[in-house]
Amino acid sequence: MTAGRGLTQVSLEELEALLRALHRGRFELPLERHTLHLMGLHGLAEHGGLLVGLDARGLQAVLVAVLAERKVRARVSPPSE
């Protein structure tokens, strides 16, 4: 895990998959790192340490905020040349 990087190294797809799984009640809480590995979310397991130990409300709040920020940035970012 890289300190200070937050969730920047985690793919949008893995963040969305975890939020979907949370909404569907697919894992027990608080979230544990081995649960992320079992779900195939290895990027989150490696770089998502700040999510470990969160309950449903905390996890949902962080995921929704990060996903919203990423989507806003994607809309305002100029196209790469």
LOLOVEX-870734 format. One record per residue (C-alpha): x, y, z; chain; residue in one letter. Coordinates in nm, 4 decimals. Each point is the difference from the previous one (the first is absolute). Layout:
<recs>
<px: X	py: Y	pz: Z	unit: A	code: A>;
...
</recs>
This chain:
<recs>
<px: 0.0000	py: 0.0000	pz: 0.0000	unit: A	code: M>;
<px: 0.1288	py: 0.3452	pz: -0.0866	unit: A	code: T>;
<px: -0.0514	py: 0.2506	pz: 0.2812	unit: A	code: A>;
<px: -0.1603	py: 0.3288	pz: -0.0945	unit: A	code: G>;
<px: -0.1455	py: -0.1192	pz: -0.3309	unit: A	code: R>;
<px: -0.3461	py: -0.0832	pz: 0.1337	unit: A	code: G>;
<px: -0.2029	py: -0.1821	pz: -0.2617	unit: A	code: L>;
<px: 0.1668	py: 0.1607	pz: -0.3024	unit: A	code: T>;
<px: 0.1603	py: -0.3293	pz: -0.1052	unit: A	code: Q>;
<px: -0.3282	py: -0.1924	pz: 0.0083	unit: A	code: V>;
<px: -0.1941	py: -0.0379	pz: -0.3250	unit: A	code: S>;
<px: -0.3428	py: 0.1525	pz: -0.0460	unit: A	code: L>;
<px: -0.1293	py: -0.3481	pz: -0.0835	unit: A	code: E>;
<px: 0.1112	py: -0.1451	pz: 0.3347	unit: A	code: E>;
<px: -0.1510	py: 0.2908	pz: 0.1931	unit: A	code: L>;
<px: -0.3310	py: -0.0434	pz: -0.1826	unit: A	code: E>;
<px: 0.0079	py: -0.3774	pz: 0.0535	unit: A	code: A>;
<px: 0.0484	py: 0.0451	pz: 0.3742	unit: A	code: L>;
<px: -0.2866	py: 0.2496	pz: 0.0220	unit: A	code: L>;
<px: -0.2272	py: -0.2399	pz: -0.1929	unit: A	code: R>;
<px: 0.0977	py: -0.2874	pz: 0.2287	unit: A	code: A>;
<px: -0.0658	py: 0.2188	pz: 0.3052	unit: A	code: L>;
<px: -0.3486	py: 0.0908	pz: -0.1250	unit: A	code: H>;
<px: -0.0739	py: -0.3665	pz: -0.0654	unit: A	code: R>;
<px: 0.1246	py: -0.1115	pz: 0.3421	unit: A	code: G>;
<px: 0.2623	py: -0.2338	pz: -0.1496	unit: A	code: R>;
<px: 0.2530	py: 0.0187	pz: 0.2860	unit: A	code: F>;
<px: 0.0190	py: 0.0411	pz: 0.3734	unit: A	code: E>;
<px: 0.0957	py: 0.3215	pz: 0.1687	unit: A	code: L>;
<px: 0.2150	py: 0.1553	pz: 0.1243	unit: A	code: P>;
<px: 0.1973	py: -0.0429	pz: -0.3215	unit: A	code: L>;
<px: 0.3160	py: -0.2110	pz: 0.0181	unit: A	code: E>;
<px: 0.2903	py: -0.0161	pz: -0.2448	unit: A	code: R>;
<px: -0.0380	py: -0.3762	pz: -0.0584	unit: A	code: H>;
<px: -0.3639	py: 0.0602	pz: -0.1015	unit: A	code: T>;
<px: 0.1210	py: 0.2269	pz: -0.2794	unit: A	code: L>;
<px: 0.2378	py: -0.2724	pz: -0.1214	unit: A	code: H>;
<px: -0.2777	py: -0.2602	pz: 0.0095	unit: A	code: L>;
<px: -0.2166	py: 0.2308	pz: -0.2117	unit: A	code: M>;
<px: 0.2800	py: 0.0340	pz: -0.2562	unit: A	code: G>;
<px: 0.0528	py: 0.3670	pz: 0.0849	unit: A	code: L>;
<px: 0.3762	py: -0.0275	pz: 0.0319	unit: A	code: H>;
<px: 0.0705	py: 0.3648	pz: -0.0766	unit: A	code: G>;
<px: -0.2266	py: 0.1010	pz: 0.2853	unit: A	code: L>;
<px: 0.1538	py: -0.2609	pz: 0.2266	unit: A	code: A>;
<px: 0.3447	py: 0.1428	pz: -0.0729	unit: A	code: E>;
<px: -0.0720	py: 0.3730	pz: -0.0112	unit: A	code: H>;
<px: -0.3325	py: 0.0390	pz: 0.1820	unit: A	code: G>;
<px: 0.1207	py: -0.0292	pz: 0.3568	unit: A	code: G>;
<px: -0.2007	py: 0.3017	pz: 0.1094	unit: A	code: L>;
<px: -0.3202	py: -0.1974	pz: -0.0719	unit: A	code: L>;
<px: 0.0944	py: -0.2887	pz: 0.2275	unit: A	code: V>;
<px: -0.1996	py: 0.0018	pz: 0.3216	unit: A	code: G>;
<px: -0.2793	py: 0.2249	pz: -0.1260	unit: A	code: L>;
<px: -0.3648	py: -0.0793	pz: 0.0624	unit: A	code: D>;
<px: -0.2654	py: 0.0250	pz: -0.2730	unit: A	code: A>;
<px: -0.0686	py: 0.3723	pz: 0.0436	unit: A	code: R>;
<px: 0.3663	py: 0.0955	pz: 0.0061	unit: A	code: G>;
<px: 0.0869	py: -0.2195	pz: -0.2955	unit: A	code: L>;
<px: -0.2893	py: 0.1303	pz: -0.2071	unit: A	code: Q>;
<px: 0.0872	py: 0.3616	pz: 0.0832	unit: A	code: A>;
<px: 0.3633	py: -0.0404	pz: -0.1069	unit: A	code: V>;
<px: -0.0800	py: -0.1931	pz: -0.3175	unit: A	code: L>;
<px: -0.2725	py: 0.2407	pz: -0.1130	unit: A	code: V>;
<px: 0.2260	py: 0.3000	pz: 0.0620	unit: A	code: A>;
<px: 0.2983	py: -0.1504	pz: -0.1834	unit: A	code: V>;
<px: -0.2119	py: -0.1142	pz: -0.2948	unit: A	code: L>;
<px: -0.1675	py: 0.3407	pz: -0.0288	unit: A	code: A>;
<px: 0.3356	py: 0.1760	pz: 0.0052	unit: A	code: E>;
<px: 0.1423	py: -0.2315	pz: -0.2652	unit: A	code: R>;
<px: -0.2989	py: 0.0473	pz: -0.2281	unit: A	code: K>;
<px: 0.0125	py: 0.3790	pz: 0.0317	unit: A	code: V>;
<px: 0.3718	py: 0.0000	pz: -0.0765	unit: A	code: R>;
<px: -0.0580	py: -0.2212	pz: -0.3025	unit: A	code: A>;
<px: -0.2542	py: 0.2500	pz: -0.1366	unit: A	code: R>;
<px: 0.2205	py: 0.3059	pz: 0.0496	unit: A	code: V>;
<px: 0.3336	py: -0.1476	pz: -0.1005	unit: A	code: S>;
<px: 0.1152	py: 0.1132	pz: -0.3435	unit: A	code: P>;
<px: 0.0443	py: -0.2823	pz: -0.2503	unit: A	code: P>;
<px: 0.3476	py: -0.1499	pz: -0.0188	unit: A	code: S>;
<px: 0.1943	py: 0.0630	pz: -0.3155	unit: A	code: E>;
</recs>
